[in-house]
Amino acid sequence: EGRVGQGAYGVVFLARRAGHPQSEPVALKIALCPNDPRFVREVKLLTLNVHPAVPGFIDRGWWTGADGQVYPYVVMQWVDGLPLYDWAELHEATSRQVLRVLARVARALEATHARRCLHRDVKGDNIRVAHNGLGYLMDFGSGTWAEAPLLTDGPMPPGTRPYRSPEALRFQWGCRRLTEAHYEATAADDVYALGVAMYRVTTGVHPPPGTDPEARVDKLRPPPPPRLLPQALNRRVIPELASLIEWMLAKEPQRRPSAREVVRSAEATARRAGPEADVPLCGAVPVRPL
């Protein structure tokens, strides 16, 4: 019934069962490349990660295009809502609402990690908030699981650079000339990326990269600016939410919380916070440092 989005590997349509116009809408994702093995992997991850905050798997198949090529597709539960950043702006989200979305998405990550799986592309575009305020972790097309075969050439797995962890950036720089090197993402990478998304939704900007190894070698290259606390950019962010985001963005992976710890902290803060947590975050006057 309409095209609703496109990623690096597939295009998504809102669809219904042929011949059944009153059937429930579904998300139909079709590969951009013929015989793309990532879709087999995505189906596997969706069947492994059955969770209320992950769109449910419905069907899979193959579509023959006008060029005669065969393209895989996957059919999933349709989540009627908006990407995270659009939702926050349109609905004037508050700290409490962001905490509830964070807790639910972190629960999906907790379940994913418990099954020894990784998402590997957590970002605002892959978090969708339904009209009832419930958050969903979307698009497992870049995901993997323990002992899964490699699909990507080069040292780095799929991902989006502003959401890369400091350890991933250090590896990328250190192994830039080693064609056989391969970075092994961990659950801490997913948590860091979720922290980047929360920083962006509360401040309107991505945080600077957690490290810039190139600047250590190139003396003429300025180092990345220090990361300001979320409330330094938006005074309406409650301190407890800002502290949780900073915890998730810790430079060293062992200092970051697990997804389970994020859930507990976000839920407890959303429950205990006072009326300051119900002030809309959007429209706040940024606090510009001197």
ABEGO torsion letter per residue (X at the ends): XEBAEBBAABBBBBBBBBGBAABBBBBBBBBABBGBAAAAAAAAAAAABBBAABBBBABBBBBBBAAGBBBBBBBBBBBBBBBAAAAAAAAGBBAAAAAAAAAAAAAAAAAAAAAGBBAGABBAAABBBBAAGBBBBBGAAABBBBGBBBABBEABBBEBAAABBAAAAAAAAAAAABAABBBBBBAAAAAAAAAAAAAAAAAGBBBBBABBAAAAABAABBBBBBBBBAAAABAABBAAAAAAAAAAABABAAABBBAAAAAAAAAAAAAABBAAAABBABGBBBBBBX
